[in-house]
Amino acid sequence: MSKKKSLINVARWLPQMKRACSCKIVLDQLDQLETDVYQKTEPRFGASDLDLKGRIEQIKKDVARIQL
């Protein structure tokens, strides 16, 4: 038996690929923001540091729950 070689139609997978890439981009941006905020030598946000960290973590959880 010989297998027929053919092209794969990826058009039907493009929406899922786009959502996955969007999630990855958002998570990378949040990671960079978190790094920038917490590696500063002089704290700029004072008491709101914990609030900011909590918001970043919540956004990450929300993005991770996106159904592909």
PQR file of N, CA, C, O and H, with PARSE charges and radii, in Angstrom:
ATOM      1  N   MET A   1       0.838  -1.186   0.000 -0.4000 1.5000
ATOM      2  CA  MET A   1       0.000   0.000   0.000 -0.0000 2.0000
ATOM      3  C   MET A   1       0.878   1.243   0.000  0.5500 1.7000
ATOM      4  O   MET A   1       1.873   1.321   0.720 -0.5500 1.4000
ATOM      5  N   SER A   2       0.503   2.175  -0.792 -0.4000 1.5000
ATOM      6  CA  SER A   2       1.261   3.421  -0.811 -0.0000 2.0000
ATOM      7  C   SER A   2       0.399   4.538  -0.224  0.5500 1.7000
ATOM      8  O   SER A   2      -0.802   4.626  -0.480 -0.5500 1.4000
ATOM      9  H   SER A   2      -0.305   2.111  -1.377  0.4000 1.0000
ATOM     10  N   LYS A   3       1.033   5.363   0.552 -0.4000 1.5000
ATOM     11  CA  LYS A   3       0.321   6.493   1.146 -0.0000 2.0000
ATOM     12  C   LYS A   3       0.396   7.665   0.188  0.5500 1.7000
ATOM     13  O   LYS A   3       1.449   7.969  -0.372 -0.5500 1.4000
ATOM     14  H   LYS A   3       2.009   5.292   0.760  0.4000 1.0000
ATOM     15  N   LYS A   4      -0.723   8.306   0.015 -0.4000 1.5000
ATOM     16  CA  LYS A   4      -0.783   9.462  -0.865 -0.0000 2.0000
ATOM     17  C   LYS A   4      -0.355  10.699  -0.076  0.5500 1.7000
ATOM     18  O   LYS A   4      -0.912  10.998   0.981 -0.5500 1.4000
ATOM     19  H   LYS A   4      -1.579   8.059   0.470  0.4000 1.0000
ATOM     20  N   LYS A   5       0.624  11.399  -0.594 -0.4000 1.5000
ATOM     21  CA  LYS A   5       1.076  12.630   0.051 -0.0000 2.0000
ATOM     22  C   LYS A   5       0.201  13.781  -0.425  0.5500 1.7000
ATOM     23  O   LYS A   5      -0.055  13.938  -1.619 -0.5500 1.4000
ATOM     24  H   LYS A   5       1.076  11.156  -1.452  0.4000 1.0000
ATOM     25  N   SER A   6      -0.244  14.568   0.520 -0.4000 1.5000
ATOM     26  CA  SER A   6      -1.071  15.714   0.160 -0.0000 2.0000
ATOM     27  C   SER A   6      -0.801  16.863   1.121  0.5500 1.7000
ATOM     28  O   SER A   6      -0.215  16.687   2.189 -0.5500 1.4000
ATOM     29  H   SER A   6      -0.036  14.440   1.490  0.4000 1.0000
ATOM     30  N   LEU A   7      -1.233  18.007   0.720 -0.4000 1.5000
ATOM     31  CA  LEU A   7      -1.086  19.195   1.558 -0.0000 2.0000
ATOM     32  C   LEU A   7      -2.153  19.192   2.647  0.5500 1.7000
ATOM     33  O   LEU A   7      -3.261  18.695   2.446 -0.5500 1.4000
ATOM     34  H   LEU A   7      -1.709  18.151  -0.148  0.4000 1.0000
ATOM     35  N   ILE A   8      -1.812  19.739   3.777 -0.4000 1.5000
ATOM     36  CA  ILE A   8      -2.759  19.855   4.875 -0.0000 2.0000
ATOM     37  C   ILE A   8      -3.379  21.244   4.821  0.5500 1.7000
ATOM     38  O   ILE A   8      -2.674  22.248   4.720 -0.5500 1.4000
ATOM     39  H   ILE A   8      -0.912  20.143   3.941  0.4000 1.0000
ATOM     40  N   ASN A   9      -4.678  21.289   4.889 -0.4000 1.5000
ATOM     41  CA  ASN A   9      -5.395  22.559   4.898 -0.0000 2.0000
ATOM     42  C   ASN A   9      -5.393  23.105   6.329  0.5500 1.7000
ATOM     43  O   ASN A   9      -6.117  22.605   7.190 -0.5500 1.4000
ATOM     44  H   ASN A   9      -5.251  20.473   4.972  0.4000 1.0000
ATOM     45  N   VAL A  10      -4.584  24.119   6.574 -0.4000 1.5000
ATOM     46  CA  VAL A  10      -4.456  24.667   7.921 -0.0000 2.0000
ATOM     47  C   VAL A  10      -5.454  25.795   8.194  0.5500 1.7000
ATOM     48  O   VAL A  10      -5.514  26.313   9.309 -0.5500 1.4000
ATOM     49  H   VAL A  10      -3.995  24.525   5.875  0.4000 1.0000
ATOM     50  N   ALA A  11      -6.224  26.170   7.199 -0.4000 1.5000
ATOM     51  CA  ALA A  11      -7.151  27.293   7.369 -0.0000 2.0000
ATOM     52  C   ALA A  11      -8.132  27.052   8.511  0.5500 1.7000
ATOM     53  O   ALA A  11      -8.500  27.986   9.222 -0.5500 1.4000
ATOM     54  H   ALA A  11      -6.176  25.750   6.293  0.4000 1.0000
ATOM     55  N   ARG A  12      -8.556  25.804   8.687 -0.4000 1.5000
ATOM     56  CA  ARG A  12      -9.532  25.536   9.743 -0.0000 2.0000
ATOM     57  C   ARG A  12      -8.924  25.657  11.140  0.5500 1.7000
ATOM     58  O   ARG A  12      -9.663  25.789  12.115 -0.5500 1.4000
ATOM     59  H   ARG A  12      -8.257  25.045   8.109  0.4000 1.0000
ATOM     60  N   TRP A  13      -7.619  25.617  11.256 -0.4000 1.5000
ATOM     61  CA  TRP A  13      -6.949  25.714  12.551 -0.0000 2.0000
ATOM     62  C   TRP A  13      -6.476  27.135  12.865  0.5500 1.7000
ATOM     63  O   TRP A  13      -6.026  27.394  13.981 -0.5500 1.4000
ATOM     64  H   TRP A  13      -7.019  25.510  10.463  0.4000 1.0000
ATOM     65  N   LEU A  14      -6.566  28.038  11.925 -0.4000 1.5000
ATOM     66  CA  LEU A  14      -6.067  29.398  12.136 -0.0000 2.0000
ATOM     67  C   LEU A  14      -6.715  30.139  13.314  0.5500 1.7000
ATOM     68  O   LEU A  14      -6.001  30.806  14.063 -0.5500 1.4000
ATOM     69  H   LEU A  14      -6.931  27.827  11.019  0.4000 1.0000
ATOM     70  N   PRO A  15      -8.028  30.049  13.507 -0.5600 1.5000
ATOM     71  CA  PRO A  15      -8.609  30.753  14.663  0.2800 2.0000
ATOM     72  C   PRO A  15      -8.038  30.266  16.002  0.5500 1.7000
ATOM     73  O   PRO A  15      -7.755  31.075  16.886 -0.5500 1.4000
ATOM     74  N   GLN A  16      -7.870  28.958  16.148 -0.4000 1.5000
ATOM     75  CA  GLN A  16      -7.308  28.428  17.388 -0.0000 2.0000
ATOM     76  C   GLN A  16      -5.850  28.844  17.552  0.5500 1.7000
ATOM     77  O   GLN A  16      -5.415  29.156  18.661 -0.5500 1.4000
ATOM     78  H   GLN A  16      -8.100  28.301  15.430  0.4000 1.0000
ATOM     79  N   MET A  17      -5.104  28.852  16.475 -0.4000 1.5000
ATOM     80  CA  MET A  17      -3.711  29.260  16.532 -0.0000 2.0000
ATOM     81  C   MET A  17      -3.612  30.737  16.903  0.5500 1.7000
ATOM     82  O   MET A  17      -2.729  31.130  17.665 -0.5500 1.4000
ATOM     83  H   MET A  17      -5.456  28.599  15.574  0.4000 1.0000
ATOM     84  N   LYS A  18      -4.508  31.546  16.371 -0.4000 1.5000
ATOM     85  CA  LYS A  18      -4.509  32.971  16.673 -0.0000 2.0000
ATOM     86  C   LYS A  18      -4.807  33.211  18.148  0.5500 1.7000
ATOM     87  O   LYS A  18      -4.148  34.034  18.784 -0.5500 1.4000
ATOM     88  H   LYS A  18      -5.225  31.227  15.751  0.4000 1.0000
ATOM     89  N   ARG A  19      -5.799  32.497  18.703 -0.4000 1.5000
ATOM     90  CA  ARG A  19      -6.119  32.655  20.130 -0.0000 2.0000
ATOM     91  C   ARG A  19      -4.953  32.219  21.010  0.5500 1.7000
ATOM     92  O   ARG A  19      -4.629  32.888  21.991 -0.5500 1.4000
ATOM     93  H   ARG A  19      -6.333  31.828  18.186  0.4000 1.0000
ATOM     94  N   ALA A  20      -4.328  31.108  20.664 -0.4000 1.5000
ATOM     95  CA  ALA A  20      -3.193  30.618  21.457 -0.0000 2.0000
ATOM     96  C   ALA A  20      -2.045  31.624  21.435  0.5500 1.7000
ATOM     97  O   ALA A  20      -1.428  31.886  22.468 -0.5500 1.4000
ATOM     98  H   ALA A  20      -4.591  30.565  19.867  0.4000 1.0000
ATOM     99  N   CYS A  21      -1.762  32.177  20.280 -0.4000 1.5000
ATOM    100  CA  CYS A  21      -0.684  33.172  20.176 -0.0000 2.0000
ATOM    101  C   CYS A  21      -1.034  34.441  20.936  0.5500 1.7000
ATOM    102  O   CYS A  21      -0.166  35.047  21.564 -0.5500 1.4000
ATOM    103  H   CYS A  21      -2.263  31.964  19.441  0.4000 1.0000
ATOM    104  N   SER A  22      -2.286  34.845  20.887 -0.4000 1.5000
ATOM    105  CA  SER A  22      -2.712  36.037  21.614 -0.0000 2.0000
ATOM    106  C   SER A  22      -2.525  35.850  23.112  0.5500 1.7000
ATOM    107  O   SER A  22      -2.058  36.755  23.803 -0.5500 1.4000
ATOM    108  H   SER A  22      -2.992  34.352  20.377  0.4000 1.0000
ATOM    109  N   CYS A  23      -2.889  34.681  23.609 -0.4000 1.5000
ATOM    110  CA  CYS A  23      -2.717  34.398  25.041 -0.0000 2.0000
ATOM    111  C   CYS A  23      -1.249  34.451  25.413  0.5500 1.7000
ATOM    112  O   CYS A  23      -0.894  35.019  26.446 -0.5500 1.4000
ATOM    113  H   CYS A  23      -3.268  33.945  23.048  0.4000 1.0000
ATOM    114  N   LYS A  24      -0.400  33.875  24.600 -0.4000 1.5000
ATOM    115  CA  LYS A  24       1.031  33.839  24.887 -0.0000 2.0000
ATOM    116  C   LYS A  24       1.604  35.255  24.898  0.5500 1.7000
ATOM    117  O   LYS A  24       2.431  35.583  25.749 -0.5500 1.4000
ATOM    118  H   LYS A  24      -0.689  33.413  23.761  0.4000 1.0000
ATOM    119  N   ILE A  25       1.176  36.078  23.974 -0.4000 1.5000
ATOM    120  CA  ILE A  25       1.655  37.456  23.911 -0.0000 2.0000
ATOM    121  C   ILE A  25       1.248  38.216  25.173  0.5500 1.7000
ATOM    122  O   ILE A  25       2.062  38.933  25.754 -0.5500 1.4000
ATOM    123  H   ILE A  25       0.504  35.811  23.283  0.4000 1.0000
ATOM    124  N   VAL A  26      -0.003  38.063  25.598 -0.4000 1.5000
ATOM    125  CA  VAL A  26      -0.478  38.755  26.796 -0.0000 2.0000
ATOM    126  C   VAL A  26       0.293  38.285  28.018  0.5500 1.7000
ATOM    127  O   VAL A  26       0.702  39.105  28.839 -0.5500 1.4000
ATOM    128  H   VAL A  26      -0.665  37.480  25.127  0.4000 1.0000
ATOM    129  N   LEU A  27       0.500  36.977  28.155 -0.4000 1.5000
ATOM    130  CA  LEU A  27       1.246  36.455  29.299 -0.0000 2.0000
ATOM    131  C   LEU A  27       2.679  36.964  29.305  0.5500 1.7000
ATOM    132  O   LEU A  27       3.212  37.298  30.363 -0.5500 1.4000
ATOM    133  H   LEU A  27       0.167  36.310  27.488  0.4000 1.0000
ATOM    134  N   ASP A  28       3.305  37.026  28.147 -0.4000 1.5000
ATOM    135  CA  ASP A  28       4.669  37.553  28.068 -0.0000 2.0000
ATOM    136  C   ASP A  28       4.723  39.024  28.479  0.5500 1.7000
ATOM    137  O   ASP A  28       5.652  39.447  29.166 -0.5500 1.4000
ATOM    138  H   ASP A  28       2.872  36.755  27.287  0.4000 1.0000
ATOM    139  N   GLN A  29       3.731  39.795  28.058 -0.4000 1.5000
ATOM    140  CA  GLN A  29       3.681  41.202  28.428 -0.0000 2.0000
ATOM    141  C   GLN A  29       3.502  41.370  29.934  0.5500 1.7000
ATOM    142  O   GLN A  29       4.133  42.233  30.545 -0.5500 1.4000
ATOM    143  H   GLN A  29       2.976  39.452  27.500  0.4000 1.0000
ATOM    144  N   LEU A  30       2.651  40.553  30.527 -0.4000 1.5000
ATOM    145  CA  LEU A  30       2.452  40.621  31.969 -0.0000 2.0000
ATOM    146  C   LEU A  30       3.713  40.214  32.723  0.5500 1.7000
ATOM    147  O   LEU A  30       4.054  40.821  33.738 -0.5500 1.4000
ATOM    148  H   LEU A  30       2.139  39.851  30.031  0.4000 1.0000
ATOM    149  N   ASP A  31       4.403  39.195  32.233 -0.4000 1.5000
ATOM    150  CA  ASP A  31       5.667  38.794  32.863 -0.0000 2.0000
ATOM    151  C   ASP A  31       6.678  39.927  32.818  0.5500 1.7000
ATOM    152  O   ASP A  31       7.382  40.178  33.797 -0.5500 1.4000
ATOM    153  H   ASP A  31       4.126  38.702  31.408  0.4000 1.0000
ATOM    154  N   GLN A  32       6.749  40.606  31.692 -0.4000 1.5000
ATOM    155  CA  GLN A  32       7.696  41.717  31.558 -0.0000 2.0000
ATOM    156  C   GLN A  32       7.315  42.869  32.475  0.5500 1.7000
ATOM    157  O   GLN A  32       8.184  43.479  33.099 -0.5500 1.4000
ATOM    158  H   GLN A  32       6.178  40.402  30.897  0.4000 1.0000
ATOM    159  N   LEU A  33       6.033  43.170  32.560 -0.4000 1.5000
ATOM    160  CA  LEU A  33       5.559  44.231  33.458 -0.0000 2.0000
ATOM    161  C   LEU A  33       5.904  43.891  34.904  0.5500 1.7000
ATOM    162  O   LEU A  33       6.394  44.739  35.651 -0.5500 1.4000
ATOM    163  H   LEU A  33       5.327  42.675  32.053  0.4000 1.0000
ATOM    164  N   GLU A  34       5.648  42.660  35.287 -0.4000 1.5000
ATOM    165  CA  GLU A  34       5.947  42.230  36.651 -0.0000 2.0000
ATOM    166  C   GLU A  34       7.443  42.367  36.948  0.5500 1.7000
ATOM    167  O   GLU A  34       7.826  42.834  38.021 -0.5500 1.4000
ATOM    168  H   GLU A  34       5.251  41.971  34.680  0.4000 1.0000
ATOM    169  N   THR A  35       8.272  41.964  36.010 -0.4000 1.5000
ATOM    170  CA  THR A  35       9.721  42.079  36.171 -0.0000 2.0000
ATOM    171  C   THR A  35      10.138  43.534  36.298  0.5500 1.7000
ATOM    172  O   THR A  35      10.923  43.889  37.178 -0.5500 1.4000
ATOM    173  H   THR A  35       7.961  41.584  35.138  0.4000 1.0000
ATOM    174  N   ASP A  36       9.611  44.371  35.421 -0.4000 1.5000
ATOM    175  CA  ASP A  36       9.974  45.794  35.448 -0.0000 2.0000
ATOM    176  C   ASP A  36       9.579  46.454  36.761  0.5500 1.7000
ATOM    177  O   ASP A  36      10.337  47.254  37.311 -0.5500 1.4000
ATOM    178  H   ASP A  36       8.973  44.083  34.707  0.4000 1.0000
ATOM    179  N   VAL A  37       8.400  46.122  37.261 -0.4000 1.5000
ATOM    180  CA  VAL A  37       7.899  46.760  38.476 -0.0000 2.0000
ATOM    181  C   VAL A  37       8.694  46.319  39.697  0.5500 1.7000
ATOM    182  O   VAL A  37       9.038  47.146  40.542 -0.5500 1.4000
ATOM    183  H   VAL A  37       7.785  45.473  36.814  0.4000 1.0000
ATOM    184  N   TYR A  38       8.989  45.030  39.800 -0.4000 1.5000
ATOM    185  CA  TYR A  38       9.592  44.513  41.029 -0.0000 2.0000
ATOM    186  C   TYR A  38      11.111  44.506  41.024  0.5500 1.7000
ATOM    187  O   TYR A  38      11.717  44.183  42.046 -0.5500 1.4000
ATOM    188  H   TYR A  38       8.710  44.358  39.113  0.4000 1.0000
ATOM    189  N   GLN A  39      11.742  44.846  39.922 -0.4000 1.5000
ATOM    190  CA  GLN A  39      13.199  44.906  39.908 -0.0000 2.0000
ATOM    191  C   GLN A  39      13.722  46.336  39.966  0.5500 1.7000
ATOM    192  O   GLN A  39      14.922  46.568  39.822 -0.5500 1.4000
ATOM    193  H   GLN A  39      11.250  45.108  39.092  0.4000 1.0000
ATOM    194  N   LYS A  40      12.849  47.267  40.170 -0.4000 1.5000
ATOM    195  CA  LYS A  40      13.266  48.667  40.326 -0.0000 2.0000
ATOM    196  C   LYS A  40      13.972  48.833  41.669  0.5500 1.7000
ATOM    197  O   LYS A  40      13.597  48.211  42.663 -0.5500 1.4000
ATOM    198  H   LYS A  40      11.874  47.078  40.286  0.4000 1.0000
ATOM    199  N   THR A  41      14.970  49.659  41.683 -0.4000 1.5000
ATOM    200  CA  THR A  41      15.693  49.877  42.945 -0.0000 2.0000
ATOM    201  C   THR A  41      14.902  50.760  43.898  0.5500 1.7000
ATOM    202  O   THR A  41      15.005  50.606  45.115 -0.5500 1.4000
ATOM    203  H   THR A  41      15.274  50.165  40.875  0.4000 1.0000
ATOM    204  N   GLU A  42      14.120  51.676  43.359 -0.4000 1.5000
ATOM    205  CA  GLU A  42      13.296  52.543  44.195 -0.0000 2.0000
ATOM    206  C   GLU A  42      11.836  52.198  43.945  0.5500 1.7000
ATOM    207  O   GLU A  42      11.342  52.355  42.828 -0.5500 1.4000
ATOM    208  H   GLU A  42      14.037  51.801  42.371  0.4000 1.0000
ATOM    209  N   PRO A  43      11.146  51.729  44.972 -0.5600 1.5000
ATOM    210  CA  PRO A  43       9.724  51.404  44.767  0.2800 2.0000
ATOM    211  C   PRO A  43       8.938  52.657  44.380  0.5500 1.7000
ATOM    212  O   PRO A  43       9.045  53.693  45.036 -0.5500 1.4000
ATOM    213  N   ARG A  44       8.164  52.555  43.334 -0.4000 1.5000
ATOM    214  CA  ARG A  44       7.381  53.702  42.864 -0.0000 2.0000
ATOM    215  C   ARG A  44       5.924  53.600  43.279  0.5500 1.7000
ATOM    216  O   ARG A  44       5.195  54.592  43.262 -0.5500 1.4000
ATOM    217  H   ARG A  44       8.076  51.713  42.801  0.4000 1.0000
ATOM    218  N   PHE A  45       5.501  52.400  43.652 -0.4000 1.5000
ATOM    219  CA  PHE A  45       4.074  52.222  43.889 -0.0000 2.0000
ATOM    220  C   PHE A  45       3.700  52.142  45.359  0.5500 1.7000
ATOM    221  O   PHE A  45       2.517  52.175  45.696 -0.5500 1.4000
ATOM    222  H   PHE A  45       6.093  51.595  43.666  0.4000 1.0000
ATOM    223  N   GLY A  46       4.679  52.038  46.232 -0.4000 1.5000
ATOM    224  CA  GLY A  46       4.413  52.026  47.666 -0.0000 2.0000
ATOM    225  C   GLY A  46       3.474  50.912  48.085  0.5500 1.7000
ATOM    226  O   GLY A  46       3.727  49.740  47.808 -0.5500 1.4000
ATOM    227  H   GLY A  46       5.641  52.012  45.958  0.4000 1.0000
ATOM    228  N   ALA A  47       2.382  51.280  48.756 -0.4000 1.5000
ATOM    229  CA  ALA A  47       1.452  50.299  49.303 -0.0000 2.0000
ATOM    230  C   ALA A  47       0.673  49.555  48.230  0.5500 1.7000
ATOM    231  O   ALA A  47       0.087  48.512  48.522 -0.5500 1.4000
ATOM    232  H   ALA A  47       2.176  52.232  48.981  0.4000 1.0000
ATOM    233  N   SER A  48       0.645  50.046  47.017 -0.4000 1.5000
ATOM    234  CA  SER A  48      -0.140  49.397  45.974 -0.0000 2.0000
ATOM    235  C   SER A  48       0.612  48.248  45.300  0.5500 1.7000
ATOM    236  O   SER A  48       0.087  47.633  44.372 -0.5500 1.4000
ATOM    237  H   SER A  48       1.121  50.893  46.780  0.4000 1.0000
ATOM    238  N   ASP A  49       1.844  47.947  45.757 -0.4000 1.5000
ATOM    239  CA  ASP A  49       2.596  46.832  45.174 -0.0000 2.0000
ATOM    240  C   ASP A  49       1.833  45.524  45.258  0.5500 1.7000
ATOM    241  O   ASP A  49       1.749  44.785  44.277 -0.5500 1.4000
ATOM    242  H   ASP A  49       2.270  48.446  46.511  0.4000 1.0000
ATOM    243  N   LEU A  50       1.275  45.235  46.429 -0.4000 1.5000
ATOM    244  CA  LEU A  50       0.542  43.983  46.606 -0.0000 2.0000
ATOM    245  C   LEU A  50      -0.702  43.951  45.729  0.5500 1.7000
ATOM    246  O   LEU A  50      -1.042  42.917  45.154 -0.5500 1.4000
ATOM    247  H   LEU A  50       1.344  45.835  47.226  0.4000 1.0000
ATOM    248  N   ASP A  51      -1.369  45.083  45.634 -0.4000 1.5000
ATOM    249  CA  ASP A  51      -2.552  45.168  44.779 -0.0000 2.0000
ATOM    250  C   ASP A  51      -2.178  44.914  43.325  0.5500 1.7000
ATOM    251  O   ASP A  51      -2.866  44.174  42.623 -0.5500 1.4000
ATOM    252  H   ASP A  51      -1.092  45.923  46.101  0.4000 1.0000
ATOM    253  N   LEU A  52      -1.088  45.530  42.875 -0.4000 1.5000
ATOM    254  CA  LEU A  52      -0.641  45.357  41.499 -0.0000 2.0000
ATOM    255  C   LEU A  52      -0.266  43.910  41.226  0.5500 1.7000
ATOM    256  O   LEU A  52      -0.635  43.357  40.190 -0.5500 1.4000
ATOM    257  H   LEU A  52      -0.530  46.131  43.446  0.4000 1.0000
ATOM    258  N   LYS A  53       0.462  43.295  42.144 -0.4000 1.5000
ATOM    259  CA  LYS A  53       0.858  41.906  41.982 -0.0000 2.0000
ATOM    260  C   LYS A  53      -0.373  40.997  41.916  0.5500 1.7000
ATOM    261  O   LYS A  53      -0.430  40.080  41.097 -0.5500 1.4000
ATOM    262  H   LYS A  53       0.762  43.744  42.985  0.4000 1.0000
ATOM    263  N   GLY A  54      -1.344  41.254  42.774 -0.4000 1.5000
ATOM    264  CA  GLY A  54      -2.580  40.472  42.767 -0.0000 2.0000
ATOM    265  C   GLY A  54      -3.339  40.602  41.460  0.5500 1.7000
ATOM    266  O   GLY A  54      -3.869  39.623  40.936 -0.5500 1.4000
ATOM    267  H   GLY A  54      -1.297  42.000  43.439  0.4000 1.0000
ATOM    268  N   ARG A  55      -3.386  41.825  40.937 -0.4000 1.5000
ATOM    269  CA  ARG A  55      -4.077  42.033  39.656 -0.0000 2.0000
ATOM    270  C   ARG A  55      -3.379  41.300  38.530  0.5500 1.7000
ATOM    271  O   ARG A  55      -4.036  40.707  37.675 -0.5500 1.4000
ATOM    272  H   ARG A  55      -2.955  42.621  41.362  0.4000 1.0000
ATOM    273  N   ILE A  56      -2.041  41.334  38.516 -0.4000 1.5000
ATOM    274  CA  ILE A  56      -1.279  40.635  37.474 -0.0000 2.0000
ATOM    275  C   ILE A  56      -1.543  39.137  37.557  0.5500 1.7000
ATOM    276  O   ILE A  56      -1.763  38.489  36.533 -0.5500 1.4000
ATOM    277  H   ILE A  56      -1.507  41.817  39.210  0.4000 1.0000
ATOM    278  N   GLU A  57      -1.523  38.586  38.757 -0.4000 1.5000
ATOM    279  CA  GLU A  57      -1.773  37.158  38.925 -0.0000 2.0000
ATOM    280  C   GLU A  57      -3.183  36.786  38.487  0.5500 1.7000
ATOM    281  O   GLU A  57      -3.379  35.737  37.874 -0.5500 1.4000
ATOM    282  H   GLU A  57      -1.345  39.112  39.589  0.4000 1.0000
ATOM    283  N   GLN A  58      -4.163  37.624  38.791 -0.4000 1.5000
ATOM    284  CA  GLN A  58      -5.539  37.345  38.385 -0.0000 2.0000
ATOM    285  C   GLN A  58      -5.684  37.367  36.868  0.5500 1.7000
ATOM    286  O   GLN A  58      -6.380  36.524  36.302 -0.5500 1.4000
ATOM    287  H   GLN A  58      -4.004  38.476  39.289  0.4000 1.0000
ATOM    288  N   ILE A  59      -5.041  38.313  36.210 -0.4000 1.5000
ATOM    289  CA  ILE A  59      -5.097  38.375  34.748 -0.0000 2.0000
ATOM    290  C   ILE A  59      -4.483  37.117  34.145  0.5500 1.7000
ATOM    291  O   ILE A  59      -5.015  36.570  33.178 -0.5500 1.4000
ATOM    292  H   ILE A  59      -4.476  38.997  36.670  0.4000 1.0000
ATOM    293  N   LYS A  60      -3.368  36.655  34.708 -0.4000 1.5000
ATOM    294  CA  LYS A  60      -2.734  35.435  34.215 -0.0000 2.0000
ATOM    295  C   LYS A  60      -3.667  34.241  34.355  0.5500 1.7000
ATOM    296  O   LYS A  60      -3.757  33.412  33.449 -0.5500 1.4000
ATOM    297  H   LYS A  60      -2.936  37.100  35.493  0.4000 1.0000
ATOM    298  N   LYS A  61      -4.362  34.147  35.490 -0.4000 1.5000
ATOM    299  CA  LYS A  61      -5.302  33.044  35.690 -0.0000 2.0000
ATOM    300  C   LYS A  61      -6.444  33.115  34.679  0.5500 1.7000
ATOM    301  O   LYS A  61      -6.858  32.098  34.122 -0.5500 1.4000
ATOM    302  H   LYS A  61      -4.289  34.820  36.226  0.4000 1.0000
ATOM    303  N   ASP A  62      -6.947  34.324  34.452 -0.4000 1.5000
ATOM    304  CA  ASP A  62      -8.054  34.503  33.506 -0.0000 2.0000
ATOM    305  C   ASP A  62      -7.632  34.099  32.093  0.5500 1.7000
ATOM    306  O   ASP A  62      -8.381  33.425  31.387 -0.5500 1.4000
ATOM    307  H   ASP A  62      -6.612  35.150  34.905  0.4000 1.0000
ATOM    308  N   VAL A  63      -6.459  34.504  31.695 -0.4000 1.5000
ATOM    309  CA  VAL A  63      -5.978  34.174  30.352 -0.0000 2.0000
ATOM    310  C   VAL A  63      -5.762  32.667  30.236  0.5500 1.7000
ATOM    311  O   VAL A  63      -6.052  32.079  29.194 -0.5500 1.4000
ATOM    312  H   VAL A  63      -5.851  35.052  32.269  0.4000 1.0000
ATOM    313  N   ALA A  64      -5.257  32.039  31.294 -0.4000 1.5000
ATOM    314  CA  ALA A  64      -5.005  30.599  31.253 -0.0000 2.0000
ATOM    315  C   ALA A  64      -6.299  29.808  31.106  0.5500 1.7000
ATOM    316  O   ALA A  64      -6.287  28.686  30.601 -0.5500 1.4000
ATOM    317  H   ALA A  64      -5.021  32.516  32.141  0.4000 1.0000
ATOM    318  N   ARG A  65      -7.410  30.385  31.545 -0.4000 1.5000
ATOM    319  CA  ARG A  65      -8.705  29.687  31.448 -0.0000 2.0000
ATOM    320  C   ARG A  65      -9.406  29.863  30.107  0.5500 1.7000
ATOM    321  O   ARG A  65     -10.479  29.299  29.895 -0.5500 1.4000
ATOM    322  H   ARG A  65      -7.420  31.297  31.955  0.4000 1.0000
ATOM    323  N   ILE A  66      -8.823  30.630  29.208 -0.4000 1.5000
ATOM    324  CA  ILE A  66      -9.448  30.848  27.901 -0.0000 2.0000
ATOM    325  C   ILE A  66      -9.534  29.512  27.168  0.5500 1.7000
ATOM    326  O   ILE A  66      -8.541  28.798  27.031 -0.5500 1.4000
ATOM    327  H   ILE A  66      -7.951  31.089  29.380  0.4000 1.0000
ATOM    328  N   GLN A  67     -10.715  29.196  26.711 -0.4000 1.5000
ATOM    329  CA  GLN A  67     -10.941  27.941  25.984 -0.0000 2.0000
ATOM    330  C   GLN A  67     -10.459  28.072  24.555  0.5500 1.7000
ATOM    331  O   GLN A  67     -10.853  28.989  23.835 -0.5500 1.4000
ATOM    332  H   GLN A  67     -11.522  29.776  26.822  0.4000 1.0000
ATOM    333  N   LEU A  68      -9.612  27.156  24.155 -0.4000 1.5000
ATOM    334  CA  LEU A  68      -9.141  27.175  22.770 -0.0000 2.0000
ATOM    335  C   LEU A  68     -10.027  26.340  21.960  0.5500 1.7000
ATOM    336  O   LEU A  68      -9.820  26.208  20.754 -0.5500 1.4000
ATOM    337  H   LEU A  68      -9.293  26.411  24.740  0.4000 1.0000
TER
END
